[in-house]
Amino acid sequence: MSFGIIKKWIDDRGFGFIKPDERGPDVFIHVKMLPRGSAHPIEGDRVRYEVGTDDRSGRSCAVNVQIL
């Protein structure tokens, strides 16, 4: 599990970026990776997540995301 902060969130597009607590590049997050029924994140929210791979692009992204 990794932890970070929502650095940028574009609500009308349903995606954003997490700034990880540990050093490294920002991690892409899509709204579909949040549990069903959870609130949409806003910039500054603290999150717990795992790093996975996007099936379409093959790039790394956040999966199993929980807003803390």
C-alpha positions, 0 to 999 in steps of 0.5 A: 500500500502507498499513501499520498495526496490528491495533487490535481483532480479534474472532476468533469473528466473523472481523473487526476493525479496523486503526489505520493508520500515517498519520492517519485512521479505523480500517479494517475488516478481515475474515478473508476478506481474508487469504491462504488458510492464513494465521494469524488476526491478533491485536491488535498484529500489524503488517499491510500492506494496500490500502483497497478497498470492501466489495461489500455495504455500500459502505464502505471496508475493508482488502483484500489484507492481509498480516500482517508 
